[in-house]
Amino acid sequence: MLVKICGISNGIDAMDAIRSGADAIGFVMGGKVLPVEVEPHAQTVREIIRKFPKDVDSFVVTHLTDVDDILALAEYVHASGIQVSEDIGVDKLIKIREKTARKIIKTVVVDGQSVDKLKGYEPYCDFILLDTRAGGYTGGTGVTNDWDLCMQLIKISQKPVFLAGGLRPENLKAAMDAVRPQGVDVSTGVSTYADRYLRKDRKDGERIAKFIQIAKSWRR
């Protein structure tokens, strides 16, 4: 089971996730970032990625919609991959695919149009990521996905699929049993909250380790 820890904003949390066995780290940068999230500076992300082992992927998780802006950001921070979160249209994704050899994850919001979106995007990406949309924001909302619909989408997908949306250590095994994805992605479910620290810019190392342990011990 592939595991991606998303919403990372600092080197401490990134290295905690990597030591716990994460396959990929996501940095939310550019575009419509949730108000409770802290967008890391590109220079900071660049320095963090520089220290990554070669077998761990780094993804710019972006809500940008301009092709050149997306590619320039990924190039600057030296990310090994790009996660396109917004519904930018197939034509733009084709241009991104033509202009980069980086791995591409395309987010597909799980709703009544998911099948058409998935089939349109999948020829031009390496992975599909199924996520939720709430309050005008795609991903990072902590809203649990429709597992039944996700399972149907995974059955028709020709590319490996990450399940996201409201995952946390407490429900991860049930989600994997129900949906049977190729990968899982978490941000809010391993974030740290406190009365005086309400932003999601730190992660709980113990929850990350528990999440990864559950994911890696699961068998189809």
VENWO-V883226 format. One record per run of one state. SS is the DSSP state (~ for helix, > for strand, _ for the rest). FROM is the first residue (numbers start at 1). TO is the last residue. If there is no record, write none. Layout:
ss = {SS SS}
from = {FROM FROM}
to = {TO TO}
This chain:
ss = {_ > _ ~ _ > _ ~ _ > _ ~ _ > _ ~ _ > _ ~ _ > _ > _ > _ ~ _ > _ ~ _ > _ ~ > _ > _ > _ > _ ~ _}
from = {1 2 6 11 20 24 29 42 51 57 63 67 78 81 85 90 100 103 110 114 125 127 132 133 135 137 139 147 157 160 164 172 180 183 187 188 191 192 194 195 197 198 203 204 205 218}
to = {1 5 10 19 23 28 41 50 56 62 66 77 80 84 89 99 102 109 113 124 126 131 132 134 136 138 146 156 159 163 171 179 182 186 187 190 191 193 194 196 197 202 203 204 217 220}
